[in-house]
Structure formats: C-alpha cells, structure tokens
C-alpha cells in the first residue's frame, strides 16, 4: 500500500522540464539520447565529459524501458528504500525498527519537493547513497550465509558505488563514513580469522565492482575519443590549472571570487597558453558577461568579476573558444602548459603564490569565516526538517517546439502546463527573515534587469505564524501585480542580504533564499495564464502538503532522539570496551551526514548557494537511517540474522 501511494503521488506531481539548462537538465537529456542511440556520449566538446555519465545512463535505460521518467525515478527510489529497510532488519533483527525506517523513508516529502522534481541527477543520487551504505553495512556486518551470497551482495555494492561515483563529482564525501564501516568491521572481527578472511574477500569483490564500472566508462571514452580518461572535470591537468590559478596572489581579495580579473591578467603575462583564455574572460567579453551575471545576481560584491560557483564553467567556455577541446588529450595537454607556466613563475618569483588546502574554493575572508556557523545551522535545519520549505502549487513554464524530442524520449512525464506570455501577472507568496523585522521593497524586472512598474500589497499570514511557530510572522504574505512583457523576475531587496530573486515565468523552483531571508511564490496568475486542473495533480499536491506538516512535527524529535541514543550507546560501548555492529553502522551514517553538512556549509559560505534540498537530500535520508539505527543500538539484541 505504501508503495502504491508513493507511486501515485510521484506520477501526478509535475516535474520541472528544463531542456535549456545546458549544464544540468539539458546536458543529461542530450547525453542520454546519445547513449540510447548508440553514439556513446556524442561529439566531444567541453560538455561531453564535464559531468559523470551516471545519470545519463539511467535516463538512457529509462528511455528504453518505455516508462515515463517520473515512473523510473519512483521505482528506483522505492527499490533503494526497500533495500535500506532490509539492511536495517539484517543489522537489528527488529521488524519494528525496519518497518519504521521503511515508512519514514517512503513518505519523506523531501523527495516530492519542486527542487528535486526535475530531470537531474539528484533524483537518483540520494537513493544511490542509501543503497551504497545499506549494502556495505550488510556486507561488513550481516552478510548472507555462504561465500557466494556474500560475494554477490559485495559485488552489487561495488557496482552501485562505482555508479554513484560517476553520478556526482564530489564522491569523496562518502569516504569517511564508509571507511568507518570498514574499520568497525575489522575491529569487531579482529580475533576471528575466518571472519576476517571473509571480510577481506568481500571488500576485494566490492573494490573490483567499483573499478569495473569506472574502467568500463574510461574504455568507452578510449574507443569514442581516443583517450582512456574519465570525467574531465576531475582530470589531473584541469584540476591542477584551477588550483594553480587559485594559488596566485594578486590584487585585493574579493569575497566569493576564486580567480579575480587581476590574477587572470597577471597569469596571462607568464603563460602564453592562458593569455587567450584571460582575454576571453575579460570584462566586456561575451563569456564574462554570461557568467558574471549569474554570480552578480546573488553576490553584489562580485558584479565586476566571476563568482566562485561559476568560474570553473567560464574557464571551460574560454578554453573551448581557444580550441582546447578538440580531443581529451589536447585539452589535457593545453591545461598542462598553463600549470607548468604558473608553477615556474611561482618558483622564480614572477608570481606571488601560496598553496591553498581546499580546491575549488575562493580564499575565505573574515566575513566568510564568520558566515560558516550560520551556514552550518542552515544545513542542519534542512536535515532535521525543523523549518521545511512550503511547496508551491503552480509551476509556470514555457515549452519550445524543439523540446518535444526530449519529452518523447522521456515518454511524456507529467510536466507543468505551458503558460502564454505577455500578460498582466499577479504573484502571491510570502517572505520571511527570522533574524530581521525589515520588510522588503519588492521590485519586478523584465529581461536584462530592466525594472518594470509594479504594485505590492502586504497581507496577513496566520498560516505562516502556525507553520513556523513564529508570532512575529503575522504580516509576511504579499500580492504583487505587474505587466510582464516576456520573462520576468521579482526581487526582494533587504538590508544585510543580497537581493532575493525568483524568475516567475520560467520553469525553475519557486523559492529563493539569501542568508536567512526566504522568498516564496505560491501562485502566479494572469489574464491568459489559465491551466487545466488535474484531479490527480491536486490530490498529489495535497498529500505532499500534509506530509510536510506531519514530518515537520515528527522529524525533529526523531533526529534528536537518534543523536541522544547514539551518545548513550557510545558511552556504554566505551565502558564495556566492546563494539556493536549496529552502533558502528549508526556512527558511520552520522559521519556521512556530518561530512555532507560541512561540505555544503563551506560551499554556501564561500562559493554559491548550497543550502537546498537538491544538495542536502542524501544527508536528509541518511539521517533517518542513522536515527533508527542509533535507537536500536540502545537495546540488547540477538546477533544479526544470517540466512
């Protein structure tokens, strides 16, 4: 029954269809279409190996299955939840704990939020993370009886780990938690030679599965592009180029800017290979304008430069303009020349340099460091679901005729109904900043940031008072009216924050935040913006809203109870000088959650907005598993079941 309800909800919630997102949704669709048609990943350019093929492979298989992509997403996610509940039972031998884990994961509304209802890799990444953790926990602590069954689970775990490694580029965050799982298993079995040998065998089989997936990807690239390479975003010379550029000290330190205009100009003097890239990235050039706008709209201090979360993509575009990406080998060679020139200039004093410990991050200013605690709390707030985002109900979009090929390839999942442009628009929603009583002076903008006349009315919000348990949120709703000539954006400028902006007539999530300020759009209506009301969509939207309200009540106590139980269980284990498999698994799950939280907080404080359900989803779902395992670790149990 749980599976049926979840399936109905997912199938009836419209996905945000963004084929024009060339670095995300559109990229995955294009790569998947190439895979499904037998053309590997298509013609080689700066986009081909920019991101791992993990999600395009899923989309290609989904396309071949004949099912809508929303259905294949739901089936895979549900399979991961089932495996996780099975793993919890194997570890705890408790039907009750396993059942509670299953139900909690099945109906967790984070997976139903608009941020995740897109054709993006994050749709499957949180499920992959659950599978990797659950399968390895079973392999290490409660493997099936007999060598073949254990090796089969271990091999499957390795394959899933390799697939997840090729789905997102920051797979390194998995290492601490999975390392704790392995270390705990070794400590528990250290006096049992037979168990240690079996553990070593299973770890070896897992490693073989992991290597096989990555080797298969690199072999495909060798046949298609002539180089035995993986994701070129992680290619050695490209990474070294970014690191070398970030190591150069020249000009003032600008918050959120890893490689400033001044640094690029200085490097161009010592590196002939970088000079044309520096010219393409100079203010006034097309590439600069495109990527400067992306960061400037969020961080005003970066408006004369390219902000951290976007510089790496700008660098790749500039390199493509200079013909770096003729082949993977040519790209590596050209980036290698840049690295060699910078290293030589740093060594002989032509450039002033110092090595940074963290790659892909701008230098942290005092203000950035001061923002880290707040960013940590914001991510933790997402994890415990204390102040969950309220899902919007209406998704305005514009579908071009050229996008039909991708809709057909994805077997026509439910998407938001296209909305006619150029009409009188009324936007309703809410704004809240729990740390400020200022009310923003709302503004509306057409394309190219041209301000258009608008009127805004501030409205009562008793529902927000109740939802956030905040008596001061009594006048936090707004109604904004204006005539939208084409693509329009609303902005909420406030003191102490960058403008909070939402593009209201394009297909993207209807929420934006800056620091502690949150702007939400509930609905967009207009004279010509009518849409058919679908009963299934209405039902799914109501179920989602009720789940948000229920989980807002249930999740904070569960997470805090899990942390408290883990602390007590650890103290008990220290006194008894004995390790328990369930406690080790719980501790490893909490370690994975903590690692993800720290990474997202650092990114939020230094590079780009990272506090959202899209990036936090793996930690959100793992926290549920960690909490139930911690509670189970408090009780005396029989040894994990072996079949």
VOGU-3710 file (C-alpha; in Angstrom, 3 decimals, decimal comma):
1> xxxxxxxxxx> 0,000/0,000/0,000  2,840/2,411/0,869  4,446/1,724/-2,491  1,184/2,378/-4,350  0,519/5,674/-2,560  4,071/6,889/-3,143  3,926/5,871/-6,784  0,629/7,697/-7,338  1,966/10,869/-5,706  5,204/10,880/-7,743
11> xxxxxxxxxx> 3,454/10,179/-11,054  0,961/13,011/-10,516  3,385/15,692/-9,339  4,590/17,626/-12,404  8,311/17,750/-12,973  10,135/20,938/-13,894  11,224/20,462/-17,502  14,433/22,419/-18,254  15,933/21,257/-21,556  17,604/24,645/-21,932
21> xxxxxxxxxx> 19,733/24,125/-18,811  22,872/23,247/-20,742  24,971/22,417/-17,680  22,304/20,339/-15,909  18,932/19,006/-17,102  19,518/19,658/-20,806  23,003/18,163/-20,659  21,759/14,914/-19,090  18,979/14,597/-21,667  21,366/15,118/-24,579
31> xxxxxxxxxx> 23,956/12,659/-23,270  21,240/10,093/-22,537  19,764/10,422/-26,029  23,232/9,807/-27,492  23,730/6,735/-25,311  20,326/5,313/-26,181  21,003/5,743/-29,898  24,394/4,011/-29,726  26,530/7,156/-30,219  28,230/6,880/-26,811
41> xxxxxxxxxx> 28,143/10,433/-25,354  28,106/12,200/-28,702  30,570/14,569/-30,302  33,401/15,630/-27,986  33,402/19,200/-26,672  33,683/20,945/-23,312  30,331/19,476/-22,218  30,796/15,818/-23,166  32,850/14,652/-20,164  32,120/17,674/-17,992
51> xxxxxxxxxx> 29,981/15,597/-15,629  29,814/11,891/-14,937  27,577/9,663/-17,062  25,828/8,036/-14,084  22,530/9,843/-14,530  22,557/9,857/-18,371  22,953/6,058/-18,218  19,858/5,912/-16,002  17,943/8,167/-18,403  19,018/6,070/-21,382
61> xxxxxxxxxx> 17,747/2,895/-19,705  14,587/4,745/-18,703  14,037/5,782/-22,302  14,490/2,218/-23,488  12,071/0,918/-20,834  9,081/2,684/-22,343  8,077/4,138/-18,944  7,819/7,866/-18,163  10,960/9,100/-16,436  8,910/10,039/-13,354
71> xxxxxxxxxx> 7,915/6,358/-13,065  11,502/5,072/-13,371  12,626/7,641/-10,798  9,925/6,404/-8,419  10,726/2,722/-8,984  14,441/3,172/-8,391  13,898/5,289/-5,287  11,453/2,769/-3,867  13,876/-0,100/-4,563  16,572/1,778/-2,632
81> xxxxxxxxxx> 14,190/2,294/0,303  13,271/-1,409/0,340  16,938/-2,435/0,357  17,633/0,039/3,171  14,797/-1,364/5,304  16,080/-4,897/4,592  19,582/-3,858/5,682  18,227/-2,332/8,889  16,460/-5,596/9,659  19,619/-7,615/8,919
91> xxxxxxxxxx> 21,532/-5,438/11,380  18,956/-5,088/14,141  16,828/-8,253/13,798  13,893/-5,940/14,607  10,809/-5,953/12,416  9,559/-2,816/14,159  12,720/-0,744/13,518  12,882/-1,948/9,915  9,199/-1,144/9,329  9,534/2,329/10,859
101> xxxxxxxxxx> 12,586/3,003/8,693  10,692/1,865/5,594  7,619/4,002/6,261  9,647/7,075/7,256  11,781/6,941/4,105  8,863/6,116/1,804  6,804/9,174/2,693  9,581/11,654/3,459  8,345/14,700/1,474  11,807/15,998/0,561
111> xxxxxxxxxx> 11,762/13,736/-2,489  8,462/15,325/-3,542  9,688/18,929/-3,381  9,898/21,005/-6,593  13,677/21,331/-6,224  14,079/17,596/-6,782  11,235/17,131/-9,258  13,430/17,789/-12,261  15,383/15,736/-14,772  18,553/15,988/-12,691
121> xxxxxxxxxx> 20,996/13,516/-11,195  19,945/14,424/-7,659  16,715/12,499/-8,332  18,708/9,255/-8,055  21,771/10,321/-6,052  20,143/10,181/-2,625  18,797/6,713/-3,470  22,244/5,598/-4,671  23,704/6,830/-1,382  21,182/4,780/0,608
131> xxxxxxxxxx> 21,997/1,696/-1,492  25,763/2,053/-1,066  25,540/2,496/2,703  22,960/-0,257/3,219  24,636/-2,878/1,042  28,076/-2,273/2,543  26,646/-2,402/6,074  25,173/-5,806/5,251  28,420/-6,983/3,608  30,508/-5,951/6,617
141> xxxxxxxxxx> 28,237/-6,954/9,494  25,441/-9,285/8,392  26,338/-10,969/5,096  24,184/-13,789/3,725  25,284/-17,251/4,790  27,703/-18,819/2,326  30,527/-17,230/0,349  28,632/-16,888/-2,926  25,709/-14,890/-1,467  28,042/-12,572/0,430
151> xxxxxxxxxx> 30,212/-12,050/-2,658  27,108/-11,315/-4,735  25,973/-8,562/-2,346  29,530/-7,208/-2,151  29,831/-7,115/-5,933  26,494/-5,348/-6,267  27,594/-2,820/-3,631  30,766/-2,145/-5,626  28,816/-1,638/-8,836  26,410/0,802/-7,170
161> xxxxxxxxxx> 29,330/2,657/-5,541  31,052/2,969/-8,911  27,814/4,185/-10,485  27,280/6,752/-7,709  30,906/7,880/-8,124  30,086/8,682/-11,770  26,806/10,403/-10,915  28,214/13,318/-8,922  31,812/14,540/-8,817  32,136/15,018/-5,039
171> xxxxxxxxxx> 32,083/11,314/-4,154  34,989/11,885/-1,765  32,425/12,810/0,911  31,492/9,112/1,130  34,988/8,024/2,172  34,907/8,954/5,913  31,608/7,183/6,620  32,348/4,094/4,539  35,860/3,981/5,995  34,335/3,902/9,486
181> xxxxxxxxxx> 32,110/0,993/8,427  35,118/-0,996/7,232  37,262/-0,090/10,251  34,487/-1,061/12,654  34,036/-4,413/10,926  37,766/-5,118/11,172  37,801/-4,254/14,889  34,753/-6,394/15,637  36,179/-9,430/13,796  39,844/-8,874/14,675
191> xxxxxxxxxx> 40,089/-12,093/16,712  38,132/-14,238/14,230  40,472/-15,276/11,436  37,750/-16,862/9,317  35,549/-13,775/9,563  38,486/-11,503/8,743  39,299/-13,511/5,631  35,655/-13,382/4,546  35,613/-9,632/5,188  38,793/-9,159/3,136
201> xxxxxxxxxx> 37,264/-11,177/0,305  34,080/-9,110/0,348  35,995/-5,833/0,408  38,035/-7,073/-2,543  34,901/-8,005/-4,503  33,424/-4,566/-3,739  36,602/-2,904/-4,993  36,505/-4,992/-8,178  32,907/-3,906/-8,844  33,827/-0,247/-8,272
211> xxxxxxxxxx> 36,862/-0,416/-10,551  34,917/-2,313/-13,237  32,312/0,453/-13,583  34,919/3,210/-13,860  37,096/1,153/-16,183  34,117/0,488/-18,462  33,430/4,236/-18,687  37,066/5,031/-19,462  37,240/2,234/-22,036  34,187/3,640/-23,798
221> xxxxxxxxxx> 35,886/7,040/-23,897  39,013/5,418/-25,351  37,059/3,937/-28,239  34,973/7,091/-28,792  37,549/9,838/-28,232  40,946/8,139/-28,348  41,823/8,624/-24,663  41,482/6,354/-21,642  40,009/9,149/-19,493  37,173/9,648/-17,039
231> xxxxxxxxxx> 35,266/12,793/-16,085  37,490/15,593/-17,358  36,273/17,954/-14,639  38,426/15,740/-12,372  41,194/15,323/-14,977  44,596/15,960/-13,405  45,724/18,929/-15,512  42,336/20,674/-15,405  42,209/20,332/-11,611  45,825/21,488/-11,347
241> xxxxxxxxxx> 45,041/24,521/-13,507  42,232/25,598/-11,202  44,396/25,014/-8,134  47,361/26,885/-9,626  45,194/29,863/-10,586  43,671/29,964/-7,103  47,155/29,872/-5,540  48,218/33,136/-7,226  48,074/36,263/-5,029  47,466/39,460/-6,979
251> xxxxxxxxxx> 45,182/42,373/-6,235  42,587/42,592/-3,471  40,775/39,550/-2,130  37,137/39,678/-3,281  34,597/37,587/-1,387  33,225/34,675/-3,430  35,789/35,232/-6,228  38,439/32,466/-6,557  40,402/33,912/-9,505  39,995/37,650/-9,973
261> xxxxxxxxxx> 40,450/39,775/-13,091  43,779/40,938/-11,683  45,004/37,385/-11,135  43,993/36,353/-14,641  45,810/39,342/-16,135  48,994/38,558/-14,179  48,928/34,876/-15,163  48,430/35,825/-18,820  51,792/37,634/-18,705  53,664/34,427/-17,826
271> xxxxxxxxxx> 51,572/31,822/-19,652  51,094/32,117/-23,446  48,595/29,239/-23,239  46,439/31,136/-20,735  46,611/34,528/-22,451  43,718/33,896/-24,911  41,617/32,494/-22,055  42,297/35,597/-19,978  41,256/37,771/-22,904  38,002/35,815/-23,321
281> xxxxxxxxxx> 37,303/36,169/-19,594  37,971/39,922/-19,513  35,132/42,343/-18,647  33,108/43,242/-21,703  33,563/39,887/-23,413  30,602/37,594/-24,087  31,793/34,764/-21,811  32,472/37,204/-18,985  29,041/38,816/-19,346  27,263/35,455/-19,264
291> xxxxxxxxxx> 28,969/34,125/-16,141  29,337/37,451/-14,343  25,563/37,890/-14,457  24,969/34,502/-12,830  27,014/35,343/-9,720  26,267/39,061/-9,628  22,537/38,448/-9,249  23,279/36,723/-5,923  26,503/38,309/-4,620  26,640/42,026/-5,410
301> xxxxxxxxxx> 30,328/42,320/-4,488  31,195/40,016/-7,411  29,491/42,146/-10,070  32,810/43,220/-11,566  34,121/39,671/-11,709  33,138/35,982/-11,911  31,971/34,342/-8,679  33,304/31,047/-7,344  30,463/28,730/-8,238  30,631/29,785/-11,883
311> xxxxxxxxxx> 34,320/30,451/-12,613  35,145/26,835/-13,465  32,419/26,789/-16,129  33,557/30,131/-17,513  37,120/28,792/-17,709  35,921/25,785/-19,697  33,969/28,008/-22,108  37,046/30,184/-22,639  39,175/27,088/-23,217  36,646/25,789/-25,759
321> xxxxxxxxxx> 36,775/29,122/-27,598  40,563/28,666/-27,820  40,136/25,155/-29,312  41,308/23,281/-26,203  38,580/20,665/-26,539  39,445/19,153/-29,909  40,129/15,875/-28,070  40,534/14,897/-24,400  44,295/14,569/-24,957  44,519/18,058/-26,467
331> xxxxxxxxxx> 42,574/19,563/-23,552  44,858/17,865/-21,033  47,967/18,991/-22,886  46,854/22,621/-23,082  45,862/22,809/-19,428  49,197/21,168/-18,585  51,012/24,024/-20,316  49,153/26,548/-18,158  50,031/24,667/-14,970  53,708/24,395/-15,906
341> xxxxxxxxxx> 53,943/28,120/-16,654  52,271/29,124/-13,375  54,398/26,754/-11,289  57,576/28,057/-12,936  56,531/31,694/-12,376  55,709/30,983/-8,739  59,096/29,310/-8,259  61,194/32,140/-9,755  59,216/34,959/-8,162  57,427/36,364/-11,196
351> xxxxxxxxxx> 54,170/35,480/-9,436  53,451/35,614/-5,731  51,759/32,375/-4,733  50,780/30,284/-1,746  49,150/26,867/-1,682  45,549/26,524/-0,531  44,344/23,378/1,185  40,841/23,409/-0,266  40,442/23,326/-4,048  37,533/24,936/-5,926
361> xxxxxxxxxx> 37,011/27,438/-3,087  37,803/31,171/-3,082  40,049/32,421/-0,268  37,948/32,764/2,861  37,679/36,326/4,102  36,927/37,162/7,740  33,304/37,665/6,764  33,209/34,268/5,029  34,609/32,539/8,112  32,078/34,327/10,287
371> xxxxxxxxxx> 29,297/33,055/7,975  30,272/29,389/8,355  28,418/28,782/11,670  25,241/30,238/10,199  25,644/28,111/7,067  26,121/25,019/9,223  22,936/25,790/11,127  21,059/26,375/7,871  22,083/22,960/6,507  21,284/21,273/9,831
381> xxxxxxxxxx> 17,901/22,987/9,724  17,281/21,194/6,420  18,394/17,878/7,895  16,096/17,969/10,900  13,183/19,400/8,868  12,599/21,975/11,588  11,503/24,732/9,202  10,678/22,874/5,983  10,070/24,820/2,781  6,413/25,043/1,828
391> xxxxxxxxxx> 5,945/23,593/-1,674  4,459/25,813/-4,324  1,399/24,562/-6,167  1,688/26,295/-9,550  4,684/25,948/-11,902  4,604/28,370/-14,827  6,774/27,385/-17,798  7,361/27,867/-21,472  7,975/24,817/-23,687  9,599/25,319/-27,091
401> xxxxxxxxxx> 8,731/23,112/-30,031  12,372/21,970/-30,224  11,994/20,438/-26,766  9,440/17,897/-27,954  12,156/15,380/-28,881  13,239/15,185/-25,239  9,678/14,866/-23,971  9,202/11,965/-26,369  12,483/10,383/-25,282  11,381/10,646/-21,628
411> xxxxxxxxxx> 7,984/9,142/-22,578  5,990/12,255/-21,770  6,107/12,554/-17,978  3,674/14,980/-16,398  5,123/18,464/-16,689  3,743/21,848/-15,793  1,295/23,172/-18,384  2,800/25,804/-20,706  1,758/29,352/-19,896  1,172/32,014/-22,521
421> xxxxxxxxxx> 3,497/35,014/-22,305  2,887/38,789/-22,267  0,067/39,288/-19,801  -0,935/41,041/-16,619  0,570/38,979/-13,834  -0,316/38,635/-10,171  2,205/36,899/-7,942  1,240/35,715/-4,460  3,575/34,276/-1,880  5,437/35,051/1,283
431> xxxxxxxxxx> 8,728/36,468/2,548  10,394/35,718/5,858  13,664/36,547/7,570  13,641/35,187/11,145  16,596/37,411/12,059  15,256/40,705/10,725  11,978/42,604/11,019  12,616/44,579/7,793  10,024/44,213/5,046  11,488/44,374/1,530
441> xxxxxxxxxx> 10,585/46,921/-1,130  9,520/44,428/-3,793  10,510/45,106/-7,393  9,801/43,453/-10,741  12,251/43,161/-13,616  11,959/42,193/-17,267  14,860/40,645/-19,179  18,296/42,315/-18,862  17,312/43,607/-15,410  15,013/46,311/-16,727
451> xxxxxxxxxx> 12,761/47,384/-13,857  9,056/47,453/-14,699  6,232/49,192/-12,782  4,638/47,058/-10,094  2,442/47,322/-7,030  2,736/45,227/-3,881  0,277/44,691/-1,044  1,377/43,245/2,286  -1,092/40,690/3,660  -1,794/38,880/6,916
461> xxxxxxxxxx> -0,211/35,438/7,309  -1,675/33,474/10,232  -0,774/30,239/8,402  2,911/31,171/8,491  2,674/32,015/12,170  1,426/28,494/12,791  3,765/26,779/10,317  6,935/28,398/11,666  5,712/28,732/15,281  6,682/32,404/14,994
471> xxxxxxxxxx> 4,254/35,029/16,392  6,114/37,798/14,533  5,274/36,262/11,132  1,791/37,800/11,154  2,164/40,080/8,084  4,526/38,117/5,859  2,432/37,434/2,782  2,438/39,628/-0,315  0,448/40,128/-3,509  2,363/41,701/-6,384
481> xxxxxxxxxx> 0,894/42,862/-9,705  2,619/43,968/-12,916  2,501/43,521/-16,672  5,125/41,021/-17,749  6,408/41,697/-21,295  8,288/38,409/-21,597  10,429/36,778/-18,902  10,028/38,471/-15,537  11,746/38,313/-12,166  10,600/39,531/-8,778
491> xxxxxxxxxx> 13,144/40,723/-6,245  13,010/41,344/-2,513  15,874/43,727/-1,587  16,604/43,810/2,146  19,311/45,333/4,285  22,050/42,902/5,229  21,366/40,454/2,366  21,728/40,274/-1,366  18,513/40,660/-3,343  16,389/37,512/-3,135
501> xxxxxxxxxx> 15,143/36,840/-6,682  12,770/34,433/-8,404  12,077/34,178/-12,120  8,338/33,671/-12,121  7,523/32,723/-15,679  10,207/30,138/-16,394  10,483/26,537/-15,273  12,501/26,618/-12,108  11,782/26,107/-8,385  9,620/28,841/-6,896
511> xxxxxxxxxx> 11,818/29,501/-3,872  14,944/31,558/-3,326  16,990/32,485/-0,282  19,864/34,710/0,738  21,304/34,096/4,158  18,330/33,721/6,487  15,910/35,515/4,133  13,492/33,316/2,164  11,234/34,418/-0,691  8,478/32,060/-1,819
521> xxxxxxxxxx> 5,971/32,174/-4,668  2,763/30,238/-4,023  0,926/31,092/-7,219  1,195/33,061/-10,449  -1,997/34,097/-12,209  -2,873/36,346/-15,132  -5,457/37,085/-17,759  -4,058/34,463/-20,116  -2,377/32,173/-17,620  -5,151/29,669/-17,174
531> xxxxxxxxxx> -4,394/25,970/-16,931  -6,444/22,815/-16,729  -6,971/21,479/-13,230  -5,944/17,840/-13,000  -7,557/15,881/-10,132  -4,523/13,610/-9,764  -2,172/16,574/-9,518  -4,443/18,253/-6,988  -4,513/15,074/-4,881  -0,728/14,672/-5,051
541> xxxxxxxxxx> -0,188/18,299/-4,101  -2,448/17,965/-1,067  -0,752/14,743/0,034  2,622/16,457/-0,248  1,459/19,410/1,813  0,070/17,147/4,533  3,303/15,127/4,589  5,296/18,337/5,052  3,124/19,255/8,035  3,365/15,766/9,553
551> xxxxxxxxxx> 7,122/15,426/9,102  7,686/18,892/10,494  6,252/17,536/13,744  7,870/14,091/13,659  11,369/14,610/12,275  12,980/16,974/14,824  12,177/14,663/17,780  13,349/11,619/15,787  16,691/13,197/14,857  17,332/14,486/18,374
561> xxxxxxxxxx> 16,312/11,123/19,878  18,685/9,394/17,486  21,587/11,654/18,426  20,843/11,201/22,121  20,614/7,430/21,717  23,899/7,384/19,786  25,642/9,320/22,553  24,391/6,942/25,245  25,251/3,865/23,172  28,767/5,161/22,547
571> xxxxxxxxxx> 29,307/5,801/26,263  28,045/2,307/27,037  30,352/0,788/24,426  33,355/2,680/25,819  32,626/1,460/29,349  32,171/-2,113/28,161  35,154/-1,907/25,782  33,065/-3,629/23,145  31,947/-2,602/19,698  28,490/-3,379/18,409
581> xxxxxxxxxx> 27,716/-3,698/14,697  24,542/-1,615/14,913  26,347/1,166/16,761  29,178/1,176/14,232  26,663/1,390/11,376  24,781/4,204/13,117  28,012/6,095/13,803  29,086/5,693/10,176  25,710/7,016/8,976  26,010/10,053/11,253
591> xxxxxxxxxx> 29,560/10,579/9,946  28,239/10,651/6,374  25,578/13,164/7,397  28,147/15,357/9,164  30,541/15,253/6,217  27,817/16,329/3,811  26,719/19,115/6,158  30,254/20,523/6,478  30,864/20,438/2,715  27,601/22,220/1,937
601> xxxxxxxxxx> 28,221/24,827/4,638  31,681/25,615/3,247  30,277/25,944/-0,265  27,433/28,149/0,989  29,830/30,441/2,869  32,370/30,786/0,066  31,153/29,925/-3,408  27,461/29,570/-4,236  24,062/28,925/-2,616  24,210/25,294/-1,457
611> xxxxxxxxxx> 21,625/25,136/1,315  18,805/23,434/-0,530  17,070/20,066/-0,720  18,772/19,286/-4,026  22,211/19,004/-2,417  21,133/18,047/1,097  18,868/15,124/0,120  21,498/12,354/0,641  22,183/13,590/4,178  18,472/14,097/4,904
621> xxxxxxxxxx> 17,596/10,484/4,088  20,727/9,078/5,767  19,864/10,974/8,963  16,609/8,991/9,204  18,535/5,709/8,905  21,141/6,883/11,411  18,455/7,849/13,931  16,686/4,474/13,835  19,971/2,539/13,986  21,040/4,626/16,986
631> xxxxxxxxxx> 17,789/3,915/18,792  18,179/0,198/18,024  21,744/0,284/19,376  20,376/1,134/22,838  18,647/-2,225/23,195  20,100/-5,660/23,771  19,550/-7,709/20,657  20,474/-11,125/19,332  23,257/-11,336/16,761  22,267/-10,118/13,278
641> xxx> 20,264/-12,714/11,394  22,102/-14,940/8,916  20,255/-16,886/6,286
//
